[in-house]
Amino acid sequence: MSNPVPKAAPIAPETTRLTAGKARALQQMSTSSGAFAMLALDHSDSMAELLETDRASPDPALMTATKLYLCRALAPSATAVLLDPIYGAAQAILSRALPGTCGLIVTLEDSGYEGRQWEFESKMIEGWSVRKIKIVGAQAVKLLIYYNPTDKSRGERQRSVVKAAVEQCALWDIPLLVEPIVYPAEDEGAASMAFLQKRPDLIIETARQMTALGIDILKAEFPANPQATDMQRMEEACRELDRASSAPWVILSAGVGYDQFRLQVHIACKNGASGFLAGRSLWAASAMAREEQARLSAMAEAAQRFQELREIAEKTATPWYSRSNVDLTPPAYGWHRQYAQEE
């Protein structure tokens, strides 16, 4: 496939050996066969919109109740659940909505981006940190950033955000999952043909640059346009993304229809992905339902669909531990003396 997007010189990850803490966390987040079947419930803005509550200041009780309802229904089939600290993480733990056998990923960045995508800057949730995510008992940290590999000045700023998170996650020995969302150049619209034609290559080059920073899991956009129908090109794009990524990667749902996402999971897992992280594509109808019977029906369908996606991942996904950059060599005798040295 053609690639008009210039590629940056490869940067070797800082380490190739997986620490015991990170390895243990990844085991807890995946199936015994090394596949990720993960549920995203960290949404704030989009969930507030579905619930018809104020996006700027949503009803906390309503947000939490909805997240816990979704968690109770879908988490039993998930290997891990992604939650935010404001409305979901501690609440899901203490209410037992999150099963003890299910991994927990917690969001680090704040939401509420407004304006043009090329001006979006990542900021962390006030009063929250990697340290707190580790202490609360989570298995991983999640960081979303808006990124365009051709945007040099802003790209460097965004990479510095990722590097800082990589350093903190190394300090606390917890995996970092990064979700980069590509955006158009200032003179292009998100729906313009110019951007849509470059978008797959931007996603692939973004995977190359993000994973070179030493992240542990890449949450990738599907490297094809939403209207794409050419199976061969979609499969080749996923293989190219797999070659570009020096870390295990999973596919995100991006709110597309379920049938489309199921196809994307199948194609991605068949061509290198280690699973998926699904959100609105599964539970949007349940969140929007106002009548109890309609909500129960939508939730039953969502649970069935999640199980279907999990089966696809278990059968076809590349185990996260089988990637060439993942070194699970046991440490030498006496490793405990140098591990997590106190300042």
N, C-alpha and C positions, 0 to 999 in steps of 0.2 A: 504494500500500500504506500502511496506517496506521502511524503512528510515534509511540508514546506516550513514547519516550525523548526528554527535552529536549535540544535542540541547543545547543552552545556557540557563541558568536559566532565567525565565521571569523577565523582569524589568517593573515595573508599569510606564505608561506614567506620565509625570510631572503633567499634569492637565487632568481632564475629562470634565470640563465645557467649552463649546465653547463660546468664547467672541462674543460680538455683531459685532465687525468688521469682524472677520473670518466668522461668520454665514452669515452675509450679503453678503460677497464675494462668498461663496459657493452657496448661492441662485442665485446670478447673473451668476454663471458658470454652472448651471444645469437647467433641465426642471422643471416645476411645480411639477412633480412627483418625483423629486430628482434623476434623471438620468443624467449622464455626457455623452455628445456626442461631443467630443473635437477633434480639428484638430491640428496637429503638423506641424509647418512651421519654426521651429528654426534650422533646419539642415543647416550646413555650408559645411563641408567636402563632405558629400554625394551629396548635391545639386551641389556643384562645379564640382564634377565628372560627374554628369548627364549633366551638361551644357557644359562640355568639356573646362572648364576654370581652371586656375592654382589653385590647392587646397591650396597651401601655401599662395598665394596672389591672390585670385579671383577678378574678375572685380566687383567692388562695384555696379556700375550702373546696370549691368546684374543681379547680385544677387538680388538687391532690386526690380527691375522690375519684375522678376520672382515670387518673394514672394508676391508682391502686386497683380499680375495677379491671382495667386492661391487663395489669400485671398478674392479677390472680387468675385470669382466664387464659393467658397466653404463655406466661413464664414456665409452667410445667413442661412445655415442649421445647423450650429454648435452652441453649447451652449457656447463654449470658444475656443480661438485660442492661441496656444503657439508660440511665436515669440522670436527672439534674439534681443538684443539692437543694434547690429552693423548694420544689413541690414534691419531689419523689424519692430520693435515695434513702435517707434515714427513715422516712415514713414507711417505705416498703419493707425495710428490714424489721422495724419494731412492730408493725402490724402483721408480720409474717405473710404478706402478700408475695414477697419474693422467697421462693423455696431455698432452703439451705444448700441444696444440691446445684443451684443455678449461680453462675458467675455474675458479678456486678461490675459494670463500667460506669464511671461517673464523669460528667462533663466538667471541664475546666474553664471554658470561655463563656463570656456573657453573650446573650442573644439581643435581639432588638435592633439589628442593622437597618438603617434607613438611607435613602438616597441612592446614588449611582454606585454600581458594584465596584468600579475601579477605585472608589474612595473608601470602601469598607476597610476598617482597621480592626484587627483583633484586640480585644481587651478581656482581661480575666474577671471572673465574678468577684465582686468586692468581698473581702473577708474569707476567701476560699483559696485553696492551694493544693499542690500535689501531696504535700505532707498530710493534710487533712483527709484527702481521698484515701491514702494508704492507711491512716489510723482508723477510719470508719470501717475498714475491712473489705474495701473494693479490690478487685483483681486487676483493674486497668484504668488508665486515665484517657479521656477522649478530648481532642482539640480540633475544632473546625477552623479553617482559614480560607479566605478567598485568595486565589492565586492565579497569576498568569505568567508562565515562564518567560515570556518576551518582555514583560514589564520590569525593567532592570532596577529602577530606583525603589519602587514599592516592593518588588520581589525580594530584594535584600532585607527590607524591614520585616517582611513576613517570615522569611527564613530565620531571621534572628529570634522571632517569637518561638518558632519550632525548636531551634537550637537550645533556647533557655529551658523549654519543657523537657527536651531530651536530657539535659544535664540534671534537672530536678528528679526526673524519673529514674535516672541512673543512681542518684544519691539515695533514693528511697526504694530502689530495686523493685520497681513496678512497671509493667509494660505501658508504652504510649501508643495509642491508636490515633492516627491523624486523618482527618477528612478534608482534603483540599477541594474546593469548588472553583472551577475555572470561570473566568469572566471575560467579556469582550474588551477590545481596545476602546479608547474613548470615542473614536469616530465610528464605532460599530454598535449596533443594537444587539441585544441578546437573541432576537429572532431574525437577525439579518442573515442573508445567504452567505456573506463573507465570513461571519463568525461560525455559522453552522458547518461550513466546509472545513474550517480549521479546528473545530472543537475536538474531534477524536484525537488529532495529533497533539493538541494542547494537553489533553488528559494524559496521554502516554508520556509526554515529556515531563509533565508535572509529577508523574509517578517516579520517573527516573531521579528528578531533583529532590523530591521529598524523602524518598527511601535512602538516598545517599547521606542524609543528615543523621542517620542512626535511629530512626523510629522503629517500632516493633511490629506494628500492623498498619497497613494502608487501607483505608476505607475509600474505595475508588468509585467514581462515576462510571457508568457503562460507556466504553469508548466508541460510541456510535450515536448518530443523531436520532431523536425520538421517532422519526418517521422511517427509519432504516428498515429495509426488508430483505436485503441481500445477505443470506446466511453465511456465505463464504467470506464476505468482507467483514462481517461482524466477528466471525471466528478468528480471522487473521488479525483483526484489531486487538482482540483479547490476548492472542498469543504474543503480539508485539508489546502489549502492556505487561505481560508476564515476564518477557525478556528484559524490559526496562526496570522492573521492580526488583530491588535487592532485599525485599522483606515480604513476608506472607501478605496477601491482599484479599479483601472481601469486597463484594459488590454491594452498593447501596441502592435503595429503592427509588429515591427522589420523587416519591408521590405519584409514580406512573400507575396505570391500571394493573390489576393483578395478573391478567393473562400475559401482558407484556413483561412484567417483572419475572414471572415464572420462566419465560423464554430466556430472559437475560441471565437468570441464575443458572439455567441449564448450559447455556453457551459459555458463560464465564467459568463455571466450575470444570467444564469439559476441557477448558483451555488454560488452566493454571490457577484459578482462584481457589482459595481455601474455604470458601463458604460465602455467607451473605449476612447483611445487617439490615433488617426490614423494619419500616416504620409505617407511615401513613397508607401505603399501598395495602396494608393488611387491616388496620384498625380505624380508618377514617369513617367508614359507614357506621361503626359502633359508636364513635364519639358524637356523630351528628344526630343519631336517633334520639327522639324525644319520648317516644312511647316505650314502655318496658318490654313489650312483646317484640317490637321491632329491634330493640337493642339486643335482646337475647338471641334473636335469629341471626343478626349481623355478627354477633360474637361467636356463635357456633360455626358460622361459615369461616370467620377469620381463623379460628382454632384449627379447622380442617385444612385450610390453605397453608397455615404455618407448618403443620405436620407434613404436608405435601412437599413444601420447599425443603424441609429438613431431610426428607428421604432423598431428594435430588442431590443435596450436598453430601450426604453420607455415601452415596453410591459413586459420585463423580468428582468430588472436590480433591484437590491436591493437599495432602496432609501438611499442616504448617511446619511440622518438624522435619519434613523431607527436603526442604529447600536448601540449596547449596550453601547459603550464608548462615544457616542455623547450625551452630556447633554445640552439641550436647555432650561433649567429652567431660567425664567426671573430673572434678578438680583434684589437684595433688594432695597428698597427706598434709595435714596442718592448715588447710585452707581457711578454717574457721578463725584463725588468729588475725588474718588480714581482712576478713569479710566485714563490711559495714563499719569500718573503723570510726570510733568516736573522735570528734574534734578535740 
